[in-house]
Amino acid sequence: QAIAGHDPADATSSRRPVDDYLRGIAQGVKGLTIGLLRDRGMENQPGIDKAVEEAAGLLEKAGAFLVEVEMPHGREALAAYHVIAPVELYSNLARFDGIGYGYRAEGASYREIVERSRCFGSEVKLRLLSGVKLLQRDREEAIYRQAQQARKAVHGCLETMLAQVDLLLSPATPLVAFEQGEKNDPLAMYFNDYYAIPASLAGLPAISLPCGLVDGLPVGMPLIAPAWSESLLFRAGYAWQEISEWHTLTPGRWAQ
């Protein structure tokens, strides 16, 4: 509630009135229809699907109706995101050179000032360079606009699905957390965003909740709601905390 609402310093911030998120938060999930997203072509780490299905079963026992629905355009959403995000990243950060905007370090030359002011990690640099490449004149029409068309298609599919169910539920990631440096293939790492991208790409509210353990590491399940339905997400999330044990775990319990 404290961070919701219009921010006059943010040109992208909505002026839509904010709901009272506490009103009705304890109504539970009874009567809600939850769509359990399935992707037959995606192989998740063993144990993840079971944890999510068991969580869905608890929500069903609490009064929700469960239906299975197909994941819409998952691979297309992933591809579109990795075109749109680098382009928007590059276009938005291009002005933060340490001269006109942003943090400025001292240096003997313009190049040195920029290099010291823009302390980006390797992944951010990779995405910035991808954005530069994708914005070249010969690629912009063919790739970026197609990605925007894919984004529109994903948004339309999710809106259609959410007109038939109240919430969508899926795993948060196809893998649990891995060791730093364990995976060096960027494409393999990008696929770990597979379930998180569609809602973000469509601009829909989502909340991820812990629902189990695999090899001692937490499994998450996101709930996706129609646009401007954060109240519904908080209501379902509160209900999940009331019927599950995951909000009461002490840090030591995660390792057991």
PEJOUR-V528078 format. One record per pair of residues at least 6 apart in sequence whose C-alpha atoms are under 8 Angstrom apart, sorted by the first residue. I is the first residue (numbers start at 1). J is the second residue. D is the distance in whole Angstrom. If there is no record, write none. Layout:
BEGIN
I:J:D ; I:J:D
END
This chain:
BEGIN
1:20:7 ; 1:21:7 ; 4:18:7 ; 5:13:8 ; 5:14:7 ; 5:15:7 ; 5:16:7 ; 5:17:7 ; 5:18:6 ; 6:13:5 ; 6:14:6 ; 6:15:5 ; 6:16:7 ; 7:13:6 ; 7:14:8 ; 19:231:7 ; 20:231:8 ; 21:230:8 ; 21:231:5 ; 21:234:7 ; 22:231:8 ; 24:235:7 ; 25:231:7 ; 25:232:8 ; 25:234:6 ; 25:235:4 ; 25:236:8 ; 25:238:7 ; 26:235:6 ; 26:238:7 ; 26:239:7 ; 27:235:7 ; 27:239:8 ; 28:62:8 ; 28:235:6 ; 28:236:6 ; 28:238:8 ; 28:239:5 ; 29:59:7 ; 29:62:7 ; 29:63:6 ; 29:64:5 ; 29:235:7 ; 29:236:6 ; 29:239:6 ; 30:62:6 ; 30:63:4 ; 30:64:5 ; 31:63:6 ; 31:64:5 ; 31:65:7 ; 32:63:8 ; 32:64:5 ; 32:65:6 ; 32:165:8 ; 32:166:6 ; 32:167:8 ; 33:64:6 ; 33:65:5 ; 33:66:6 ; 33:67:7 ; 33:165:5 ; 33:166:5 ; 33:167:7 ; 34:64:7 ; 34:65:6 ; 34:66:5 ; 34:67:6 ; 34:165:6 ; 34:166:6 ; 34:167:5 ; 34:168:6 ; 34:169:7 ; 35:66:6 ; 35:67:5 ; 35:68:6 ; 35:69:6 ; 35:165:6 ; 35:166:8 ; 35:167:6 ; 35:168:5 ; 35:169:6 ; 36:56:8 ; 36:66:7 ; 36:67:6 ; 36:68:5 ; 36:69:6 ; 36:168:6 ; 36:169:5 ; 36:170:6 ; 37:68:6 ; 37:69:5 ; 37:70:6 ; 37:71:5 ; 37:168:7 ; 37:169:6 ; 37:170:5 ; 38:68:7 ; 38:69:6 ; 38:70:5 ; 38:71:5 ; 38:170:7 ; 39:70:6 ; 39:71:5 ; 43:174:7 ; 44:174:4 ; 44:175:6 ; 45:174:6 ; 45:175:5 ; 45:176:8 ; 47:214:6 ; 48:171:7 ; 48:174:7 ; 48:175:8 ; 48:214:7 ; 48:219:7 ; 49:171:7 ; 51:211:6 ; 51:212:5 ; 51:213:7 ; 51:219:7 ; 52:170:7 ; 52:171:6 ; 52:211:7 ; 52:212:8 ; 52:220:8 ; 52:221:6 ; 55:211:6 ; 56:66:8 ; 58:243:7 ; 58:244:8 ; 59:240:7 ; 59:243:8 ; 60:66:6 ; 62:243:8 ; 72:154:7 ; 72:157:6 ; 72:158:7 ; 73:154:6 ; 74:194:7 ; 74:195:8 ; 74:198:7 ; 75:194:8 ; 76:150:7 ; 77:150:7 ; 77:151:7 ; 77:154:7 ; 77:197:7 ; 77:198:6 ; 77:201:7 ; 78:191:8 ; 78:193:8 ; 78:194:6 ; 78:197:6 ; 78:198:8 ; 79:147:8 ; 80:146:8 ; 80:147:4 ; 80:148:7 ; 80:150:6 ; 80:151:6 ; 81:147:7 ; 81:151:8 ; 81:197:7 ; 81:201:7 ; 83:131:8 ; 83:134:7 ; 83:143:8 ; 83:144:6 ; 83:147:6 ; 84:144:7 ; 84:147:7 ; 84:148:7 ; 85:131:8 ; 86:127:5 ; 86:128:6 ; 86:129:8 ; 86:130:6 ; 86:131:4 ; 87:128:8 ; 87:130:7 ; 87:131:4 ; 87:132:7 ; 87:134:7 ; 87:135:7 ; 88:131:7 ; 89:127:8 ; 89:128:7 ; 89:131:7 ; 90:127:8 ; 90:128:5 ; 90:129:8 ; 90:131:5 ; 90:132:7 ; 91:131:8 ; 95:101:7 ; 96:102:5 ; 96:118:8 ; 97:104:8 ; 97:114:5 ; 97:117:7 ; 97:118:7 ; 98:104:4 ; 98:105:7 ; 98:113:7 ; 98:114:6 ; 98:117:5 ; 98:118:7 ; 99:114:8 ; 103:117:6 ; 104:113:7 ; 104:114:8 ; 104:116:8 ; 104:117:5 ; 105:113:6 ; 105:114:8 ; 105:116:6 ; 105:117:5 ; 106:112:8 ; 106:113:6 ; 106:116:8 ; 107:113:5 ; 107:116:8 ; 133:139:8 ; 134:140:6 ; 134:143:7 ; 134:144:7 ; 135:144:8 ; 151:201:6 ; 151:202:7 ; 152:202:7 ; 154:198:7 ; 154:201:8 ; 154:202:7 ; 155:198:8 ; 155:201:7 ; 155:202:4 ; 155:203:8 ; 158:199:8 ; 158:202:8 ; 159:226:7 ; 162:168:7 ; 162:225:7 ; 162:226:6 ; 166:225:7 ; 166:226:8 ; 167:223:6 ; 167:224:6 ; 167:225:5 ; 167:226:8 ; 168:223:5 ; 168:224:5 ; 168:225:7 ; 169:221:7 ; 169:222:6 ; 169:223:5 ; 169:224:7 ; 170:195:7 ; 170:221:6 ; 170:222:6 ; 170:223:7 ; 171:195:7 ; 171:219:8 ; 171:220:6 ; 171:221:5 ; 171:222:6 ; 172:195:6 ; 172:196:6 ; 172:208:7 ; 172:219:7 ; 172:220:5 ; 172:221:5 ; 172:222:6 ; 173:192:5 ; 173:193:6 ; 173:194:7 ; 173:195:6 ; 173:196:7 ; 173:219:8 ; 173:220:7 ; 174:191:8 ; 174:192:6 ; 174:194:7 ; 174:195:8 ; 175:192:6 ; 176:214:7 ; 176:217:6 ; 176:218:7 ; 176:219:6 ; 177:217:7 ; 177:218:8 ; 183:189:7 ; 196:222:8 ; 199:205:7 ; 199:206:7 ; 199:224:7 ; 203:227:7 ; 204:224:7 ; 204:225:7 ; 204:226:6 ; 204:227:5 ; 204:228:8 ; 205:224:6 ; 205:225:6 ; 205:226:7 ; 205:227:6 ; 205:228:7 ; 205:229:7 ; 205:230:6 ; 205:233:8 ; 206:222:6 ; 206:223:5 ; 206:224:4 ; 206:225:6 ; 206:230:8 ; 206:233:7 ; 207:222:5 ; 207:223:5 ; 207:224:7 ; 207:233:7 ; 207:237:8 ; 208:220:6 ; 208:221:5 ; 208:222:4 ; 208:223:6 ; 209:220:5 ; 209:221:5 ; 209:222:6 ; 209:223:8 ; 209:237:7 ; 210:218:7 ; 210:219:6 ; 210:220:4 ; 210:221:6 ; 210:246:6 ; 211:218:7 ; 211:219:6 ; 211:220:6 ; 211:221:6 ; 211:246:7 ; 212:218:6 ; 212:219:5 ; 212:220:7 ; 212:246:8 ; 213:219:5 ; 213:254:8 ; 216:254:6 ; 216:255:5 ; 216:256:6 ; 217:254:7 ; 217:255:7 ; 218:254:7 ; 223:233:7 ; 224:233:7 ; 225:232:7 ; 225:233:7 ; 241:247:6
END
